Amino acid sequence: MRLHRSRRLVLWEYDCVDRFAASAAEVGWLSAGELPAEPSTGTPRRSSWQLTTGVFVTLFQAPERQLAYVAVLSMLGREAAAHFLHLPEASLELAGLDVWTDQELIGAVSAASDPGEHATALIRAGLGAPAEIAEPWARAFFAAAEHPSEEVRAAGIEAIMHAGWPRFAELLRAMAERDPSRDIRELAQRSASVLEARTPAGP
């Protein structure tokens, strides 16, 4: 059965699982298990709690960039995932865990002073991207595609994939054709194919 995901809430604090778990226990959410991070595949650590039948909240922790985020996963459809997002929002507030705002996410990309910081900010912004294309994110992604740093261009591709907007497959195809790095060209080509597969077929 397909899981539908809400928008992600990106947290300022990485080492937050104990505080979030305590808050979850306080409101009576049942633990649904934990899976360790898999650095070789870039898979984050996942800690989940059941909100109601078929709906879960999951805390993701990505150790490579020290990024943590929360999302609701629903077996009941996308609308249910969005509907229940207010529960973890309240729980995060109860636990004293701050969430990055849209302005902060994009501002960190603009303010980055070196390629590593820029790359992390891009990935964070991609994780926190809204469901529909938003101009500040689009500008950041297009700028990343032309950045002189290969690390930043790779992070831009990862950020685009986190945002999951099929229309950006065209930008990835362009990178696959003209980027000076073979690694980036191959990454962009693979990523474009994934995004294109998400595009609904025409009539």
Buried (B, 14 or more C-beta within 10 A) or exposed (E): EEBBBBBBBBBEBEEBBEBBBEBBEEEEBEEBEEEEBEEEEEEBBBBBBBBEEBBBBBBBBBBEBEBBBBBBBBBBEEEBBBBBBEBBBEBBEBBEBBBBEBEBBBBBBEEBEEBBBBBBBBBBBBBBBEEEBBEBBBEBBEBBBEBEBBBBBBBBBBBBBBBBBBEBBEBBBEBBEEBEEEEBBEBBBEBBEEBEEEEEEEE
